[in-house]
Amino acid sequence: TGDDVTECLGGAEAILDEHLGSRYETMCDPRLNGRQSVDLAFAVAELLQR
């Protein structure tokens, strides 16, 4: 999602356990925020280049 959520740990923003409650908005599956999605896309691209 492009929303600034804190539903998944990690990423460049270093979201930790204690941050999850600050912007946890989903009622079902947790989502990556925009920055985490970009980080994941770059990681996958790097793996595919190998």
mmCIF entry with sequence, helices, sheets and N, C-alpha, C, O atoms, coordinates in Angstrom:
data_MODEL
# 
_entry.id   MODEL 
# 
_entity.id                         1 
_entity.type                       polymer 
_entity.pdbx_number_of_molecules   1 
# 
_entity_poly.entity_id                      1 
_entity_poly.type                           'polypeptide(L)' 
_entity_poly.nstd_linkage                   no 
_entity_poly.nstd_monomer                   no 
_entity_poly.pdbx_seq_one_letter_code       TGDDVTECLGGAEAILDEHLGSRYETMCDPRLNGRQSVDLAFAVAELLQR 
_entity_poly.pdbx_seq_one_letter_code_can   TGDDVTECLGGAEAILDEHLGSRYETMCDPRLNGRQSVDLAFAVAELLQR 
_entity_poly.pdbx_strand_id                 A 
# 
loop_
_entity_poly_seq.entity_id 
_entity_poly_seq.num 
_entity_poly_seq.mon_id 
_entity_poly_seq.hetero 
1 1  THR n 
1 2  GLY n 
1 3  ASP n 
1 4  ASP n 
1 5  VAL n 
1 6  THR n 
1 7  GLU n 
1 8  CYS n 
1 9  LEU n 
1 10 GLY n 
1 11 GLY n 
1 12 ALA n 
1 13 GLU n 
1 14 ALA n 
1 15 ILE n 
1 16 LEU n 
1 17 ASP n 
1 18 GLU n 
1 19 HIS n 
1 20 LEU n 
1 21 GLY n 
1 22 SER n 
1 23 ARG n 
1 24 TYR n 
1 25 GLU n 
1 26 THR n 
1 27 MET n 
1 28 CYS n 
1 29 ASP n 
1 30 PRO n 
1 31 ARG n 
1 32 LEU n 
1 33 ASN n 
1 34 GLY n 
1 35 ARG n 
1 36 GLN n 
1 37 SER n 
1 38 VAL n 
1 39 ASP n 
1 40 LEU n 
1 41 ALA n 
1 42 PHE n 
1 43 ALA n 
1 44 VAL n 
1 45 ALA n 
1 46 GLU n 
1 47 LEU n 
1 48 LEU n 
1 49 GLN n 
1 50 ARG n 
# 
_struct_asym.id          A 
_struct_asym.entity_id   1 
# 
loop_
_struct_conf.conf_type_id 
_struct_conf.id 
_struct_conf.pdbx_PDB_helix_id 
_struct_conf.beg_label_comp_id 
_struct_conf.beg_label_asym_id 
_struct_conf.beg_label_seq_id 
_struct_conf.pdbx_beg_PDB_ins_code 
_struct_conf.end_label_comp_id 
_struct_conf.end_label_asym_id 
_struct_conf.end_label_seq_id 
_struct_conf.pdbx_end_PDB_ins_code 
_struct_conf.beg_auth_comp_id 
_struct_conf.beg_auth_asym_id 
_struct_conf.beg_auth_seq_id 
_struct_conf.end_auth_comp_id 
_struct_conf.end_auth_asym_id 
_struct_conf.end_auth_seq_id 
_struct_conf.pdbx_PDB_helix_class 
_struct_conf.details 
_struct_conf.pdbx_PDB_helix_length 
HELX_P HELX_P1 AA1 ASP A 17 ? SER A 22 ? ASP A 17 SER A 22 5 ? 6  
HELX_P HELX_P2 AA2 GLY A 34 ? GLN A 49 ? GLY A 34 GLN A 49 1 ? 16 
# 
_struct_conf_type.id          HELX_P 
_struct_conf_type.criteria    ? 
_struct_conf_type.reference   ? 
# 
loop_
_atom_site.group_PDB 
_atom_site.id 
_atom_site.type_symbol 
_atom_site.label_atom_id 
_atom_site.label_alt_id 
_atom_site.label_comp_id 
_atom_site.label_asym_id 
_atom_site.label_entity_id 
_atom_site.label_seq_id 
_atom_site.pdbx_PDB_ins_code 
_atom_site.Cartn_x 
_atom_site.Cartn_y 
_atom_site.Cartn_z 
_atom_site.occupancy 
_atom_site.B_iso_or_equiv 
_atom_site.pdbx_formal_charge 
_atom_site.auth_seq_id 
_atom_site.auth_comp_id 
_atom_site.auth_asym_id 
_atom_site.auth_atom_id 
_atom_site.pdbx_PDB_model_num 
ATOM 1   N N  . THR A 1 1  ? 0.835  -1.186  0.000   1.00 0.00 ? 1  THR A N  1 
ATOM 2   C CA . THR A 1 1  ? 0.000  0.000   0.000   1.00 0.00 ? 1  THR A CA 1 
ATOM 3   C C  . THR A 1 1  ? 0.880  1.250   0.000   1.00 0.00 ? 1  THR A C  1 
ATOM 4   O O  . THR A 1 1  ? 2.017  1.211   0.471   1.00 0.00 ? 1  THR A O  1 
ATOM 5   N N  . GLY A 1 2  ? 0.377  2.310   -0.505  1.00 0.00 ? 2  GLY A N  1 
ATOM 6   C CA . GLY A 1 2  ? 1.086  3.575   -0.439  1.00 0.00 ? 2  GLY A CA 1 
ATOM 7   C C  . GLY A 1 2  ? 0.860  4.282   0.886   1.00 0.00 ? 2  GLY A C  1 
ATOM 8   O O  . GLY A 1 2  ? 1.465  5.318   1.163   1.00 0.00 ? 2  GLY A O  1 
ATOM 9   N N  . ASP A 1 3  ? -0.024 3.709   1.706   1.00 0.00 ? 3  ASP A N  1 
ATOM 10  C CA . ASP A 1 3  ? -0.318 4.305   3.010   1.00 0.00 ? 3  ASP A CA 1 
ATOM 11  C C  . ASP A 1 3  ? 0.868  4.140   3.953   1.00 0.00 ? 3  ASP A C  1 
ATOM 12  O O  . ASP A 1 3  ? 1.608  3.160   3.864   1.00 0.00 ? 3  ASP A O  1 
ATOM 13  N N  . ASP A 1 4  ? 1.041  5.083   4.839   1.00 0.00 ? 4  ASP A N  1 
ATOM 14  C CA . ASP A 1 4  ? 2.144  5.058   5.798   1.00 0.00 ? 4  ASP A CA 1 
ATOM 15  C C  . ASP A 1 4  ? 1.756  4.192   6.997   1.00 0.00 ? 4  ASP A C  1 
ATOM 16  O O  . ASP A 1 4  ? 1.515  4.698   8.093   1.00 0.00 ? 4  ASP A O  1 
ATOM 17  N N  . VAL A 1 5  ? 1.700  2.880   6.767   1.00 0.00 ? 5  VAL A N  1 
ATOM 18  C CA . VAL A 1 5  ? 1.271  1.951   7.807   1.00 0.00 ? 5  VAL A CA 1 
ATOM 19  C C  . VAL A 1 5  ? 2.477  1.323   8.496   1.00 0.00 ? 5  VAL A C  1 
ATOM 20  O O  . VAL A 1 5  ? 3.589  1.334   7.968   1.00 0.00 ? 5  VAL A O  1 
ATOM 21  N N  . THR A 1 6  ? 2.236  0.777   9.681   1.00 0.00 ? 6  THR A N  1 
ATOM 22  C CA . THR A 1 6  ? 3.259  0.017   10.410  1.00 0.00 ? 6  THR A CA 1 
ATOM 23  C C  . THR A 1 6  ? 2.672  -1.347  10.732  1.00 0.00 ? 6  THR A C  1 
ATOM 24  O O  . THR A 1 6  ? 2.338  -1.634  11.882  1.00 0.00 ? 6  THR A O  1 
ATOM 25  N N  . GLU A 1 7  ? 2.547  -2.186  9.709   1.00 0.00 ? 7  GLU A N  1 
ATOM 26  C CA . GLU A 1 7  ? 1.925  -3.494  9.882   1.00 0.00 ? 7  GLU A CA 1 
ATOM 27  C C  . GLU A 1 7  ? 2.905  -4.644  9.710   1.00 0.00 ? 7  GLU A C  1 
ATOM 28  O O  . GLU A 1 7  ? 2.602  -5.771  10.100  1.00 0.00 ? 7  GLU A O  1 
ATOM 29  N N  . CYS A 1 8  ? 4.070  -4.383  9.136   1.00 0.00 ? 8  CYS A N  1 
ATOM 30  C CA . CYS A 1 8  ? 5.111  -5.399  8.949   1.00 0.00 ? 8  CYS A CA 1 
ATOM 31  C C  . CYS A 1 8  ? 6.434  -4.850  9.473   1.00 0.00 ? 8  CYS A C  1 
ATOM 32  O O  . CYS A 1 8  ? 6.739  -3.671  9.292   1.00 0.00 ? 8  CYS A O  1 
ATOM 33  N N  . LEU A 1 9  ? 7.208  -5.699  10.116  1.00 0.00 ? 9  LEU A N  1 
ATOM 34  C CA . LEU A 1 9  ? 8.493  -5.293  10.683  1.00 0.00 ? 9  LEU A CA 1 
ATOM 35  C C  . LEU A 1 9  ? 9.540  -5.095  9.607   1.00 0.00 ? 9  LEU A C  1 
ATOM 36  O O  . LEU A 1 9  ? 9.445  -5.666  8.521   1.00 0.00 ? 9  LEU A O  1 
ATOM 37  N N  . GLY A 1 10 ? 10.549 -4.274  9.917   1.00 0.00 ? 10 GLY A N  1 
ATOM 38  C CA . GLY A 1 10 ? 11.718 -4.144  9.061   1.00 0.00 ? 10 GLY A CA 1 
ATOM 39  C C  . GLY A 1 10 ? 11.619 -3.055  8.024   1.00 0.00 ? 10 GLY A C  1 
ATOM 40  O O  . GLY A 1 10 ? 10.746 -2.188  8.079   1.00 0.00 ? 10 GLY A O  1 
ATOM 41  N N  . GLY A 1 11 ? 12.547 -3.120  7.063   1.00 0.00 ? 11 GLY A N  1 
ATOM 42  C CA . GLY A 1 11 ? 12.626 -2.123  6.008   1.00 0.00 ? 11 GLY A CA 1 
ATOM 43  C C  . GLY A 1 11 ? 13.569 -1.001  6.374   1.00 0.00 ? 11 GLY A C  1 
ATOM 44  O O  . GLY A 1 11 ? 14.160 -0.994  7.454   1.00 0.00 ? 11 GLY A O  1 
ATOM 45  N N  . ALA A 1 12 ? 13.706 -0.051  5.464   1.00 0.00 ? 12 ALA A N  1 
ATOM 46  C CA . ALA A 1 12 ? 14.622 1.069   5.665   1.00 0.00 ? 12 ALA A CA 1 
ATOM 47  C C  . ALA A 1 12 ? 14.224 1.923   6.870   1.00 0.00 ? 12 ALA A C  1 
ATOM 48  O O  . ALA A 1 12 ? 15.067 2.584   7.477   1.00 0.00 ? 12 ALA A O  1 
ATOM 49  N N  . GLU A 1 13 ? 12.948 1.904   7.207   1.00 0.00 ? 13 GLU A N  1 
ATOM 50  C CA . GLU A 1 13 ? 12.472 2.683   8.350   1.00 0.00 ? 13 GLU A CA 1 
ATOM 51  C C  . GLU A 1 13 ? 12.692 1.961   9.672   1.00 0.00 ? 13 GLU A C  1 
ATOM 52  O O  . GLU A 1 13 ? 12.415 2.515   10.736  1.00 0.00 ? 13 GLU A O  1 
ATOM 53  N N  . ALA A 1 14 ? 13.188 0.727   9.612   1.00 0.00 ? 14 ALA A N  1 
ATOM 54  C CA . ALA A 1 14 ? 13.483 -0.088  10.807  1.00 0.00 ? 14 ALA A CA 1 
ATOM 55  C C  . ALA A 1 14 ? 12.291 -0.173  11.752  1.00 0.00 ? 14 ALA A C  1 
ATOM 56  O O  . ALA A 1 14 ? 12.410 0.128   12.939  1.00 0.00 ? 14 ALA A O  1 
ATOM 57  N N  . ILE A 1 15 ? 11.152 -0.581  11.226  1.00 0.00 ? 15 ILE A N  1 
ATOM 58  C CA . ILE A 1 15 ? 9.953  -0.735  12.053  1.00 0.00 ? 15 ILE A CA 1 
ATOM 59  C C  . ILE A 1 15 ? 10.161 -1.913  13.001  1.00 0.00 ? 15 ILE A C  1 
ATOM 60  O O  . ILE A 1 15 ? 10.477 -3.021  12.569  1.00 0.00 ? 15 ILE A O  1 
ATOM 61  N N  . LEU A 1 16 ? 9.983  -1.662  14.285  1.00 0.00 ? 16 LEU A N  1 
ATOM 62  C CA . LEU A 1 16 ? 10.177 -2.662  15.329  1.00 0.00 ? 16 LEU A CA 1 
ATOM 63  C C  . LEU A 1 16 ? 8.837  -3.054  15.934  1.00 0.00 ? 16 LEU A C  1 
ATOM 64  O O  . LEU A 1 16 ? 7.812  -2.442  15.635  1.00 0.00 ? 16 LEU A O  1 
ATOM 65  N N  . ASP A 1 17 ? 8.846  -4.081  16.791  1.00 0.00 ? 17 ASP A N  1 
ATOM 66  C CA . ASP A 1 17 ? 7.621  -4.545  17.448  1.00 0.00 ? 17 ASP A CA 1 
ATOM 67  C C  . ASP A 1 17 ? 6.851  -3.409  18.107  1.00 0.00 ? 17 ASP A C  1 
ATOM 68  O O  . ASP A 1 17 ? 5.627  -3.334  18.000  1.00 0.00 ? 17 ASP A O  1 
ATOM 69  N N  . GLU A 1 18 ? 7.574  -2.525  18.788  1.00 0.00 ? 18 GLU A N  1 
ATOM 70  C CA . GLU A 1 18 ? 6.892  -1.460  19.529  1.00 0.00 ? 18 GLU A CA 1 
ATOM 71  C C  . GLU A 1 18 ? 6.240  -0.417  18.620  1.00 0.00 ? 18 GLU A C  1 
ATOM 72  O O  . GLU A 1 18 ? 5.430  0.380   19.094  1.00 0.00 ? 18 GLU A O  1 
ATOM 73  N N  . HIS A 1 19 ? 6.576  -0.402  17.320  1.00 0.00 ? 19 HIS A N  1 
ATOM 74  C CA . HIS A 1 19 ? 5.984  0.550   16.379  1.00 0.00 ? 19 HIS A CA 1 
ATOM 75  C C  . HIS A 1 19 ? 4.692  0.036   15.746  1.00 0.00 ? 19 HIS A C  1 
ATOM 76  O O  . HIS A 1 19 ? 3.933  0.816   15.171  1.00 0.00 ? 19 HIS A O  1 
ATOM 77  N N  . LEU A 1 20 ? 4.437  -1.270  15.846  1.00 0.00 ? 20 LEU A N  1 
ATOM 78  C CA . LEU A 1 20 ? 3.305  -1.850  15.121  1.00 0.00 ? 20 LEU A CA 1 
ATOM 79  C C  . LEU A 1 20 ? 1.975  -1.179  15.459  1.00 0.00 ? 20 LEU A C  1 
ATOM 80  O O  . LEU A 1 20 ? 1.172  -0.930  14.559  1.00 0.00 ? 20 LEU A O  1 
ATOM 81  N N  . GLY A 1 21 ? 1.731  -0.891  16.698  1.00 0.00 ? 21 GLY A N  1 
ATOM 82  C CA . GLY A 1 21 ? 0.452  -0.323  17.100  1.00 0.00 ? 21 GLY A CA 1 
ATOM 83  C C  . GLY A 1 21 ? 0.216  1.111   16.669  1.00 0.00 ? 21 GLY A C  1 
ATOM 84  O O  . GLY A 1 21 ? -0.927 1.569   16.683  1.00 0.00 ? 21 GLY A O  1 
ATOM 85  N N  . SER A 1 22 ? 1.257  1.836   16.287  1.00 0.00 ? 22 SER A N  1 
ATOM 86  C CA . SER A 1 22 ? 1.089  3.263   15.993  1.00 0.00 ? 22 SER A CA 1 
ATOM 87  C C  . SER A 1 22 ? 0.264  3.528   14.738  1.00 0.00 ? 22 SER A C  1 
ATOM 88  O O  . SER A 1 22 ? -0.491 4.499   14.705  1.00 0.00 ? 22 SER A O  1 
ATOM 89  N N  . ARG A 1 23 ? 0.386  2.697   13.708  1.00 0.00 ? 23 ARG A N  1 
ATOM 90  C CA . ARG A 1 23 ? -0.399 2.881   12.478  1.00 0.00 ? 23 ARG A CA 1 
ATOM 91  C C  . ARG A 1 23 ? -0.799 1.528   11.893  1.00 0.00 ? 23 ARG A C  1 
ATOM 92  O O  . ARG A 1 23 ? -0.693 1.314   10.685  1.00 0.00 ? 23 ARG A O  1 
ATOM 93  N N  . TYR A 1 24 ? -1.255 0.624   12.742  1.00 0.00 ? 24 TYR A N  1 
ATOM 94  C CA . TYR A 1 24 ? -1.726 -0.689  12.299  1.00 0.00 ? 24 TYR A CA 1 
ATOM 95  C C  . TYR A 1 24 ? -3.205 -0.534  11.991  1.00 0.00 ? 24 TYR A C  1 
ATOM 96  O O  . TYR A 1 24 ? -4.012 -0.389  12.910  1.00 0.00 ? 24 TYR A O  1 
ATOM 97  N N  . GLU A 1 25 ? -3.578 -0.561  10.708  1.00 0.00 ? 25 GLU A N  1 
ATOM 98  C CA . GLU A 1 25 ? -4.939 -0.223  10.295  1.00 0.00 ? 25 GLU A CA 1 
ATOM 99  C C  . GLU A 1 25 ? -5.744 -1.384  9.734   1.00 0.00 ? 25 GLU A C  1 
ATOM 100 O O  . GLU A 1 25 ? -6.969 -1.288  9.656   1.00 0.00 ? 25 GLU A O  1 
ATOM 101 N N  . THR A 1 26 ? -5.099 -2.478  9.340   1.00 0.00 ? 26 THR A N  1 
ATOM 102 C CA . THR A 1 26 ? -5.813 -3.558  8.675   1.00 0.00 ? 26 THR A CA 1 
ATOM 103 C C  . THR A 1 26 ? -6.566 -4.432  9.670   1.00 0.00 ? 26 THR A C  1 
ATOM 104 O O  . THR A 1 26 ? -6.172 -4.557  10.830  1.00 0.00 ? 26 THR A O  1 
ATOM 105 N N  . MET A 1 27 ? -7.643 -5.027  9.204   1.00 0.00 ? 27 MET A N  1 
ATOM 106 C CA . MET A 1 27 ? -8.408 -5.951  10.026  1.00 0.00 ? 27 MET A CA 1 
ATOM 107 C C  . MET A 1 27 ? -8.137 -7.398  9.619   1.00 0.00 ? 27 MET A C  1 
ATOM 108 O O  . MET A 1 27 ? -8.687 -8.322  10.219  1.00 0.00 ? 27 MET A O  1 
ATOM 109 N N  . CYS A 1 28 ? -7.291 -7.605  8.602   1.00 0.00 ? 28 CYS A N  1 
ATOM 110 C CA . CYS A 1 28 ? -6.969 -8.976  8.180   1.00 0.00 ? 28 CYS A CA 1 
ATOM 111 C C  . CYS A 1 28 ? -5.470 -9.099  7.939   1.00 0.00 ? 28 CYS A C  1 
ATOM 112 O O  . CYS A 1 28 ? -4.695 -9.045  8.893   1.00 0.00 ? 28 CYS A O  1 
ATOM 113 N N  . ASP A 1 29 ? -5.047 -9.261  6.710   1.00 0.00 ? 29 ASP A N  1 
ATOM 114 C CA . ASP A 1 29 ? -3.630 -9.468  6.404   1.00 0.00 ? 29 ASP A CA 1 
ATOM 115 C C  . ASP A 1 29 ? -2.839 -8.172  6.522   1.00 0.00 ? 29 ASP A C  1 
ATOM 116 O O  . ASP A 1 29 ? -3.268 -7.142  6.003   1.00 0.00 ? 29 ASP A O  1 
ATOM 117 N N  . PRO A 1 30 ? -1.687 -8.206  7.199   1.00 0.00 ? 30 PRO A N  1 
ATOM 118 C CA . PRO A 1 30 ? -0.848 -7.011  7.273   1.00 0.00 ? 30 PRO A CA 1 
ATOM 119 C C  . PRO A 1 30 ? -0.272 -6.645  5.909   1.00 0.00 ? 30 PRO A C  1 
ATOM 120 O O  . PRO A 1 30 ? -0.063 -7.511  5.060   1.00 0.00 ? 30 PRO A O  1 
ATOM 121 N N  . ARG A 1 31 ? -0.017 -5.351  5.709   1.00 0.00 ? 31 ARG A N  1 
ATOM 122 C CA . ARG A 1 31 ? 0.482  -4.837  4.425   1.00 0.00 ? 31 ARG A CA 1 
ATOM 123 C C  . ARG A 1 31 ? 1.845  -4.201  4.603   1.00 0.00 ? 31 ARG A C  1 
ATOM 124 O O  . ARG A 1 31 ? 2.193  -3.722  5.682   1.00 0.00 ? 31 ARG A O  1 
ATOM 125 N N  . LEU A 1 32 ? 2.613  -4.207  3.512   1.00 0.00 ? 32 LEU A N  1 
ATOM 126 C CA . LEU A 1 32 ? 3.858  -3.446  3.477   1.00 0.00 ? 32 LEU A CA 1 
ATOM 127 C C  . LEU A 1 32 ? 3.509  -1.986  3.225   1.00 0.00 ? 32 LEU A C  1 
ATOM 128 O O  . LEU A 1 32 ? 2.542  -1.695  2.522   1.00 0.00 ? 32 LEU A O  1 
ATOM 129 N N  . ASN A 1 33 ? 4.286  -1.066  3.791   1.00 0.00 ? 33 ASN A N  1 
ATOM 130 C CA . ASN A 1 33 ? 4.082  0.340   3.450   1.00 0.00 ? 33 ASN A CA 1 
ATOM 131 C C  . ASN A 1 33 ? 4.836  0.645   2.159   1.00 0.00 ? 33 ASN A C  1 
ATOM 132 O O  . ASN A 1 33 ? 5.497  -0.238  1.612   1.00 0.00 ? 33 ASN A O  1 
ATOM 133 N N  . GLY A 1 34 ? 4.751  1.852   1.676   1.00 0.00 ? 34 GLY A N  1 
ATOM 134 C CA . GLY A 1 34 ? 5.370  2.209   0.403   1.00 0.00 ? 34 GLY A CA 1 
ATOM 135 C C  . GLY A 1 34 ? 6.869  1.971   0.378   1.00 0.00 ? 34 GLY A C  1 
ATOM 136 O O  . GLY A 1 34 ? 7.393  1.421   -0.591  1.00 0.00 ? 34 GLY A O  1 
ATOM 137 N N  . ARG A 1 35 ? 7.560  2.377   1.424   1.00 0.00 ? 35 ARG A N  1 
ATOM 138 C CA . ARG A 1 35 ? 9.019  2.216   1.474   1.00 0.00 ? 35 ARG A CA 1 
ATOM 139 C C  . ARG A 1 35 ? 9.408  0.737   1.515   1.00 0.00 ? 35 ARG A C  1 
ATOM 140 O O  . ARG A 1 35 ? 10.360 0.326   0.851   1.00 0.00 ? 35 ARG A O  1 
ATOM 141 N N  . GLN A 1 36 ? 8.677  -0.057  2.289   1.00 0.00 ? 36 GLN A N  1 
ATOM 142 C CA . GLN A 1 36 ? 8.961  -1.487  2.358   1.00 0.00 ? 36 GLN A CA 1 
ATOM 143 C C  . GLN A 1 36 ? 8.728  -2.153  1.000   1.00 0.00 ? 36 GLN A C  1 
ATOM 144 O O  . GLN A 1 36 ? 9.465  -3.064  0.625   1.00 0.00 ? 36 GLN A O  1 
ATOM 145 N N  . SER A 1 37 ? 7.716  -1.708  0.267   1.00 0.00 ? 37 SER A N  1 
ATOM 146 C CA . SER A 1 37 ? 7.435  -2.263  -1.060  1.00 0.00 ? 37 SER A CA 1 
ATOM 147 C C  . SER A 1 37 ? 8.575  -1.982  -2.028  1.00 0.00 ? 37 SER A C  1 
ATOM 148 O O  . SER A 1 37 ? 8.963  -2.855  -2.804  1.00 0.00 ? 37 SER A O  1 
ATOM 149 N N  . VAL A 1 38 ? 9.112  -0.768  -1.985  1.00 0.00 ? 38 VAL A N  1 
ATOM 150 C CA . VAL A 1 38 ? 10.248 -0.416  -2.844  1.00 0.00 ? 38 VAL A CA 1 
ATOM 151 C C  . VAL A 1 38 ? 11.473 -1.241  -2.457  1.00 0.00 ? 38 VAL A C  1 
ATOM 152 O O  . VAL A 1 38 ? 12.179 -1.745  -3.330  1.00 0.00 ? 38 VAL A O  1 
ATOM 153 N N  . ASP A 1 39 ? 11.731 -1.384  -1.163  1.00 0.00 ? 39 ASP A N  1 
ATOM 154 C CA . ASP A 1 39 ? 12.857 -2.201  -0.701  1.00 0.00 ? 39 ASP A CA 1 
ATOM 155 C C  . ASP A 1 39 ? 12.731 -3.634  -1.208  1.00 0.00 ? 39 ASP A C  1 
ATOM 156 O O  . ASP A 1 39 ? 13.713 -4.222  -1.659  1.00 0.00 ? 39 ASP A O  1 
ATOM 157 N N  . LEU A 1 40 ? 11.535 -4.192  -1.135  1.00 0.00 ? 40 LEU A N  1 
ATOM 158 C CA . LEU A 1 40 ? 11.296 -5.558  -1.601  1.00 0.00 ? 40 LEU A CA 1 
ATOM 159 C C  . LEU A 1 40 ? 11.515 -5.672  -3.103  1.00 0.00 ? 40 LEU A C  1 
ATOM 160 O O  . LEU A 1 40 ? 12.114 -6.643  -3.566  1.00 0.00 ? 40 LEU A O  1 
ATOM 161 N N  . ALA A 1 41 ? 11.041 -4.704  -3.864  1.00 0.00 ? 41 ALA A N  1 
ATOM 162 C CA . ALA A 1 41 ? 11.217 -4.730  -5.319  1.00 0.00 ? 41 ALA A CA 1 
ATOM 163 C C  . ALA A 1 41 ? 12.698 -4.719  -5.687  1.00 0.00 ? 41 ALA A C  1 
ATOM 164 O O  . ALA A 1 41 ? 13.112 -5.455  -6.583  1.00 0.00 ? 41 ALA A O  1 
ATOM 165 N N  . PHE A 1 42 ? 13.500 -3.900  -5.013  1.00 0.00 ? 42 PHE A N  1 
ATOM 166 C CA . PHE A 1 42 ? 14.937 -3.866  -5.283  1.00 0.00 ? 42 PHE A CA 1 
ATOM 167 C C  . PHE A 1 42 ? 15.613 -5.176  -4.881  1.00 0.00 ? 42 PHE A C  1 
ATOM 168 O O  . PHE A 1 42 ? 16.517 -5.643  -5.574  1.00 0.00 ? 42 PHE A O  1 
ATOM 169 N N  . ALA A 1 43 ? 15.187 -5.766  -3.778  1.00 0.00 ? 43 ALA A N  1 
ATOM 170 C CA . ALA A 1 43 ? 15.774 -7.039  -3.344  1.00 0.00 ? 43 ALA A CA 1 
ATOM 171 C C  . ALA A 1 43 ? 15.471 -8.146  -4.346  1.00 0.00 ? 43 ALA A C  1 
ATOM 172 O O  . ALA A 1 43 ? 16.345 -8.955  -4.656  1.00 0.00 ? 43 ALA A O  1 
ATOM 173 N N  . VAL A 1 44 ? 14.244 -8.191  -4.853  1.00 0.00 ? 44 VAL A N  1 
ATOM 174 C CA . VAL A 1 44 ? 13.872 -9.195  -5.852  1.00 0.00 ? 44 VAL A CA 1 
ATOM 175 C C  . VAL A 1 44 ? 14.649 -8.966  -7.145  1.00 0.00 ? 44 VAL A C  1 
ATOM 176 O O  . VAL A 1 44 ? 15.140 -9.922  -7.746  1.00 0.00 ? 44 VAL A O  1 
ATOM 177 N N  . ALA A 1 45 ? 14.767 -7.720  -7.577  1.00 0.00 ? 45 ALA A N  1 
ATOM 178 C CA . ALA A 1 45 ? 15.522 -7.410  -8.796  1.00 0.00 ? 45 ALA A CA 1 
ATOM 179 C C  . ALA A 1 45 ? 16.979 -7.849  -8.660  1.00 0.00 ? 45 ALA A C  1 
ATOM 180 O O  . ALA A 1 45 ? 17.565 -8.377  -9.606  1.00 0.00 ? 45 ALA A O  1 
ATOM 181 N N  . GLU A 1 46 ? 17.555 -7.630  -7.491  1.00 0.00 ? 46 GLU A N  1 
ATOM 182 C CA . GLU A 1 46 ? 18.941 -8.047  -7.261  1.00 0.00 ? 46 GLU A CA 1 
ATOM 183 C C  . GLU A 1 46 ? 19.071 -9.569  -7.330  1.00 0.00 ? 46 GLU A C  1 
ATOM 184 O O  . GLU A 1 46 ? 20.031 -10.087 -7.900  1.00 0.00 ? 46 GLU A O  1 
ATOM 185 N N  . LEU A 1 47 ? 18.116 -10.277 -6.755  1.00 0.00 ? 47 LEU A N  1 
ATOM 186 C CA . LEU A 1 47 ? 18.144 -11.744 -6.815  1.00 0.00 ? 47 LEU A CA 1 
ATOM 187 C C  . LEU A 1 47 ? 17.994 -12.251 -8.245  1.00 0.00 ? 47 LEU A C  1 
ATOM 188 O O  . LEU A 1 47 ? 18.637 -13.230 -8.626  1.00 0.00 ? 47 LEU A O  1 
ATOM 189 N N  . LEU A 1 48 ? 17.164 -11.605 -9.027  1.00 0.00 ? 48 LEU A N  1 
ATOM 190 C CA . LEU A 1 48 ? 16.938 -12.037 -10.405 1.00 0.00 ? 48 LEU A CA 1 
ATOM 191 C C  . LEU A 1 48 ? 18.150 -11.785 -11.295 1.00 0.00 ? 48 LEU A C  1 
ATOM 192 O O  . LEU A 1 48 ? 18.314 -12.454 -12.315 1.00 0.00 ? 48 LEU A O  1 
ATOM 193 N N  . GLN A 1 49 ? 18.991 -10.842 -10.927 1.00 0.00 ? 49 GLN A N  1 
ATOM 194 C CA . GLN A 1 49 ? 20.186 -10.544 -11.715 1.00 0.00 ? 49 GLN A CA 1 
ATOM 195 C C  . GLN A 1 49 ? 21.290 -11.575 -11.504 1.00 0.00 ? 49 GLN A C  1 
ATOM 196 O O  . GLN A 1 49 ? 22.236 -11.626 -12.290 1.00 0.00 ? 49 GLN A O  1 
ATOM 197 N N  . ARG A 1 50 ? 21.192 -12.382 -10.481 1.00 0.00 ? 50 ARG A N  1 
ATOM 198 C CA . ARG A 1 50 ? 22.235 -13.383 -10.182 1.00 0.00 ? 50 ARG A CA 1 
ATOM 199 C C  . ARG A 1 50 ? 22.145 -14.566 -11.095 1.00 0.00 ? 50 ARG A C  1 
ATOM 200 O O  . ARG A 1 50 ? 22.942 -15.496 -10.980 1.00 0.00 ? 50 ARG A O  1 
# 
